[in-house]
Amino acid sequence: MFALGVIIAIGSAIAFAILGALTLWGGWITLSRELPIHFVSAGVSSGTRIGTLVMVGAPLLVTGVFGLLAGWRILMVAFGLG
């Protein structure tokens, strides 16, 4: 049973880490490629641009980092390190 729990924990750690990394990667693509296109076509002010970057970027950053940290913590527990 212990080995089965370790295997399940390793699988969930990998899943969390992959989802965290994909969130950060997708957020980077969105912030660097997609938003500037819409900013230029809409002609928005700098305050709106900064607000949009913060309101989109902050949740993406927090979600991605927490996903990576959760994967790391689960992996530590699986190997009995924490």
C-alpha positions in Angstrom: 0.0 0.0 0.0 2.9 2.3 0.8 4.3 1.8 -2.7 1.0 2.5 -4.3 0.6 5.7 -2.4 4.1 6.8 -3.5 3.3 6.1 -7.1 0.0 8.0 -6.9 1.8 10.9 -5.2 4.5 11.0 -7.8 1.9 11.0 -10.6 0.0 13.9 -8.9 3.2 15.8 -8.4 4.0 15.5 -12.1 0.5 16.6 -13.0 0.6 19.7 -10.8 4.1 20.6 -12.1 3.0 20.2 -15.7 -0.1 22.3 -15.2 1.8 25.0 -13.3 4.4 25.2 -16.1 1.8 25.2 -18.8 0.0 28.1 -17.0 3.2 30.1 -16.9 4.0 29.4 -20.5 0.5 30.2 -21.7 0.5 33.4 -19.7 3.8 34.5 -21.1 2.5 33.8 -24.7 -0.7 35.8 -23.9 1.1 38.7 -22.3 3.8 39.0 -25.0 1.9 38.2 -28.2 -1.9 38.5 -27.8 -2.5 41.5 -25.6 -0.2 43.9 -27.4 -2.0 43.2 -30.7 -5.4 44.1 -29.1 -3.9 47.2 -27.4 -2.7 48.6 -30.7 -6.0 47.8 -32.5 -8.1 49.3 -29.7 -6.0 52.3 -29.0 -6.3 52.1 -25.3 -4.6 54.4 -22.7 -1.5 53.5 -20.8 -3.5 53.2 -17.5 -5.8 50.7 -19.1 -2.8 48.8 -20.5 -1.1 48.6 -17.1 -4.3 47.6 -15.4 -5.0 44.8 -17.9 -1.4 43.5 -17.6 -1.7 43.4 -13.8 -5.2 41.9 -13.8 -4.2 39.2 -16.3 -0.6 38.7 -15.2 -0.9 38.5 -11.5 -3.4 35.6 -11.3 -1.5 33.7 -14.0 1.8 34.1 -12.1 0.2 33.1 -8.8 -1.5 30.1 -10.3 1.6 28.9 -12.1 3.9 29.3 -9.1 1.5 27.6 -6.8 1.1 24.7 -9.2 4.9 24.3 -9.3 5.3 24.6 -5.6 2.5 22.1 -5.0 4.1 19.6 -7.3 7.4 20.0 -5.5 5.8 19.6 -2.1 3.9 16.5 -3.1 7.1 15.0 -4.5 8.9 15.8 -1.2 6.1 14.0 0.8 6.2 11.1 -1.6 9.9 10.5 -0.9 9.6 11.2 2.9 11.5 14.4 2.8 8.9 16.7 4.3 
